[in-house]
């Protein structure tokens, strides 16, 4: 009876682990759906007409496509420049906007002025290696963001000497996948042997 119970619990845990990615994706889809529905209700409440509501969303879609194309081709459309001109004059908000803009640019732009490297650094103590994103450089110092598992959006920002880091072949997507999967999705086994 005890072995049957152990098998049932084992299969139950395996089933939970198999379903977790599906549940997470469904939660994200439901979250986006709830945001869209609340926006739809907000617009519908003002216009009280489905045609105007649909027209608003079609216009919004093409406006975002235009902004994306302009950013891709010219790096700064007039709409964004006008908004930034206003935001620059508002204390506190201008700081938040500037920081968020730099962080998002790190992940979406091909701008070579923004570091997009992944390196290894000893953290939180010697002999323990973690992947980190290079976010800035100054002379012999490197600014790193060290994400935590399994949530790569939280972590620590540290400044270290260049001599304390080991280069990695991973890109940001590989490193994020490694962190989210708590090390299960890691195909750079040769890199491990290079770590002292």
Secondary structure by P-SEA (a helix, b strand, c coil): caaaaaaaaaaaaaaaaaaaaaaaaaaaaaaaaaaaaaaaaaaaaaaccaaaaaaaaaaaaaaaaaaaaaaacccccaaaaaaaaaaaaccaaaaaaaaaaaaaaacccccccccbbbbbbbcccccbbbbbbbccccccbbbbbbbccccccbbbbbccccccbbbbcccaaaaaaaaaaccccccaaaaaaacc
